[in-house]
Amino acid sequence: MFGLRFLQMSLLFPLYRCQPQSARALPIRFVEVPAVKKPGKNASPEERLAWKQKTKELNLSTRSVENIHGVRGSLDAAGAADRILLIVGDNSFCNRTHFRAEYDRTELIVRARRNLKLCRRAPLEGRRFYDSTKFTPLDVFQDHCIPWRKAKIFHGGRWRMLRYKDVTNVYWQSGAGTKPLRLLVLARIPYFVPGRKRKAYRDPAFLLTTDLRATARQLLQPYFDRWQIEVNHREEKDTLGVGQAQVRSLQSVPRQPAFAVAAYSALLLAGLIAFGPERNHNYEPLPKWRRDAKRPSCLDLLTVLRKEMVENPELLKPFGIHPDWNSLGKAAAA
């Protein structure tokens, strides 16, 4: 049984601008990106060379760039041609394929490793473009001459002050080439461990972005909101069972999970429009150990959906569904 590899893109909704609620992520792309099958031991050198060429053309990064262009086209068709598309990614998107691609009204901000070799522009007197002096994001973090700045972001249910360092016009010679970049270094965030008096600190974060004009807060806030796509992954797998369906047709292998994710995204959007971002009286009461939950989960929305289907059986007649719990489970999954 082969594992399924998909590329997902979600749209972030900054709900904290109106009320103290965390952002929400609604999936807008869910594309299958299968790995190229490796040739066997008896394969010819031509077949191995063709396999290496396909792995360069059909990998996760190249498909990601294609989908970024597709999202840009969808935004233009939806009337958002004057808006800048900001792509927020984790460390796997910090590579040459993403940073050397040409984008239109699109910027990137991704997490970089601490030992990345960066440099400045060489003096204009010579023919050299890159300066011979190299430095890493960790060197910027440890450099006391670069001052720390502060930005206010919403994270963990409330507004917090975050320390960072901002270094612009840096170059990643082996990655982005001659494209100027911007390095954001986040200070270590303290936290308390139960049973200990002393604070513990998380590792610092290093971000690379192609946006040289936006403020640091406009870039750091979406980076912290990127965690919402992990919530999407958990609910898709645990609650909806995406990828667990046993299908017969080859075309159903990529279509069934994409359809389930599309229904999940529509369910989240309907919940926001109908009931708002908070978990209010429209949902079923929670057990005592979870009374302080502030946001509805996917399971809460599915419970409301099943309840409305039982209370309004006339809405199910055009689909030939009888309002019993067995058929409601199938209808909710569809």
N, C-alpha and C positions, 0 to 999 in steps of 0.2 A: 504494500500500500504506500503510494508516494504522497509526500506532504505537499500541500497546496501553498504557493507563495503568491500573495496579492500585494498590490500597491494601493494604499488608501490615502485619500486627501480629504480633509474636513475643513469646513468654514467656521471660523471662530466668531461668536456673538458676544461682545463685551457688555454683559448685563450689569456689571458693576457701575456703569456710567449713570444708571437711573436709580439703583438700589443696591444695598450691600449683598450682592449675590455673585458667586463665581461665574466665570464665562462658561458658555456651552459650545460644544463642537458638534456640527451636523455634517455627516459624511456627504460628499458630493462626487467622489470618484472611488471606484473599487474595481481595479483592473487586475486580471491574472497575469503574473509575470513568471512563467515556468522557467526552470533552469534548462539549459541546453544539454541534451543527453550526451554523456561522454562515450566516445567509441571504445569498443572492446579491445582485448589484447591483440587480436589478429587483424586489427584495422591497418590499412595502408597509410603511408606518410601523407598522401593527399587528403585522406579522410581526417587525420589528426590536424592537419593545417587548416582544413575547412572548419573543424570544430573550434579551434582557437580563434578563428576569425568571427565565428558566430557568437562566441562568448563575449567578444568585444562589442558587437553590434546589438545583441539582444540581452543585455544585462539590466540590472535594476536601475542603474543610473541613467542609461539612455532612455529607457521607458519613462522614467520620472521626468526627464526634460521634455519629452513629447507630451506628457499629460499636463505639464506646466503651461505649455503653449496652448493646449486645449482649454484649460481653465481660463486663460487670458481671453481666448476667443469667446467663451461663454459669457464672461463678464461684459465684453463689448456688446454682444447681442442683447444682454439684459439691460443695457442703458448705463453701464458703469465704465464707459470708455475714458472718462477723466479721472478715474481712481487708480491709485498705485496698488498693484498686487504684491503683497509681502509674503514670501514663502519662508516658513519657519521649519527647520529640520533638526534632527539629531546628528550625532557624529558620523553616521554612515553617509550622509549627504555632503560631507566636507571632502570633496575630491575634485580632480581636474575636470571631469565631465560636466559637473554642475557650474563651476566657476568660469570655465572658458566658453560656455554656451552663450549665444546672443539672445537677450531677452528684450521685449518691448514693454515699457512701463511696468517692469517687474523687478523686484529686489529680493535678495536672499539674505537670510541670517541663520547660521548654523553653528552648532557647537564644534569647537576645534580641540585637538589634543594639545597638551601643554608643551610638547617638544617640537612644535611646528617651526620650521626655519623661515623667518621673515627678515625683511630688510627694508631700507629706505631707498629713495631715488639717489643715484650717484650725482655728484656735482656736474653742472652743465659744461664745465671746461673740457672734459674728456669725452671719449666715444662710448664709454661704458654706461649702460642704462641702470643696472642694479649696483647698489653700494656693496663693497666687499665686506663690510661689517654686518654680520648676521646676529639676530637675537630671536628669542623664543617668547611665547606668551608668559611662560613662567618667569623669565627675566623681567618682563614688565611688571608682573605681580610683586617681585622682590625689590624692584627699583624704588627707593625712597624719594628720589627726585621727582617722580611723577605723582602729582597729588591725587588723593581720593576725592571723589565727588559723591553727591547724594541724590537719589531720585525716589519719589514716592510711588509705589506700585500696590496693586491689590493682589493679595495672595493669602490663601488659608483663611478666608472669611473676613479679612479686615485689611485696612491700608497699613503698609509697612514702609519704613525707610531702608533703602538699600544703598550700599556703598559700591562704587565702581570706578574704574579707570578707563579713559577714552583716548585712544591713539588713532589718529587718522592718517591717510595717505601712506599706508604700508603696502608692501608687495610680497606676494607669495610666488617666488620664481618658478618652482616646480609645479604649482597648482594653477593659480589664476594668471600667470604670465605678467604682462604689462598692465593689467587691469588694477587700478588703485582700490584698496580695501580699507576697512576700518576694524580695529580690534577693540573689543569691550571685555574688560576683565572684571569679574564679579568677586567681591570679597567673600571670605568664608562666613557662612551664616551660623550663628550659635544656636544650640538647642539643649534642652535639659533631658537627661536620662532619668527615669524614675528610680529613686533610691540613692542618687548621687547628688552631692552638693555642688560639685564643680561643673562648669559648662563643657559641652562637647561641641566640636566645630565640624561642619561639612567641608568637603573639598572645594576649592575655588573653581569657578566656571570661566571658560574662555570662549568668546563668541567672535566669529568673523562675519562681516556683512559687506555687501556691495553698496549699501545706502550711505552716502556721505553727507546728506543734507538733513535727514530727519533728526529730531532730538533723541537723546539717549533713552528717555522714558518711553517714547513712541516705539522703540525697538525692544527694550527690555520687557515691557508689559506683554507683548505677544509671545515672547520666549517663555515666560512663566505660564501663560495660558496654553501653551502647547501640550501640557500634561493632559488636557481634556481629551486628546485623541487616544490616550491610554485607557481612559474611561470607556470610550467607544469600543476599543478592542475587547475589554473585559466583558461588557454587556453583550456584544455580538457573539462571543464565544460561549459564555456561561449561561446567559439567559435565552438567547435565540438559537444557540447551537450552530452557528455558521461554520460550514466546512464538514459537518457530520452527516449530511444527507447522502444516502446511497442512491445514485442515479445510474441509468443505463446508457443514455446517449452521451457521446463525447462533447457535444455542444452544451449539454446541461452542466458539465463540470465547472466552467467559468460563469455560466449564466445564473445558476441557482443561488450561489453565495452573493453575487452582485444584486440579485433581486431581493434577497433577504435584507441586505444592508440598505437598499433603497427604501424598503418598507419601514425599516428601523428609523431611518432619517426622517421619513414622513411622519412617523409616530411622534418623534421628539418635537418636530415643528408644530404639529397639531396640539401637543400638550402645552407648548409655550403660548400659542395663540389663544387657546380655549381657557386655560387655567392660570397662566402666568408662570414665572420662574420658581415661585415658592411652592412648598408642599403645604397646601391649605386644606380646607374642609372637603374639597372635592375628592380627595383620596381616602382610602380605607385607613382606619386607625392603626397605628403602629404598636408593637409590643412595648412593655415598660422599659426594656433595656435599649430601645431605639426611639424614645420620645423626642429627642433633641435633633432629629434629622430635619434639615432645612430644604433639601432639594429632592424632587421625586426621582426615583430610579426607573429603569425600563420595566421592571416587574410591576411597579406601581401603575404605570401607564397601561400595561397589558391587563391588569386587574380591572381597571376602570373600563377598558374596551370590552372585556368579556361581560361585565355587569351591564353595560349599555346594550349589548347584543341580546342579553336575556330579557331586559325590560322593553326592548323594541323588536319583537320577532318579525314584524311586518317588513322591516328593512332587509331581512335575510331571504325572504321568499323569492325575489327575482334571481337569486343565486342557487336556489334549490337546497338551502341549508336548513336543517331542522334545529331549533334552539335547544340542544342538549349539550352537556359539557364535553362529550367526546368530539362532536362536530365543531364546537366552539374552539377547542384547542387547534384543530386543523385550520379553521377559518382565521384565527388570530395569527397562526404561523404564515398563512398565505397573504 
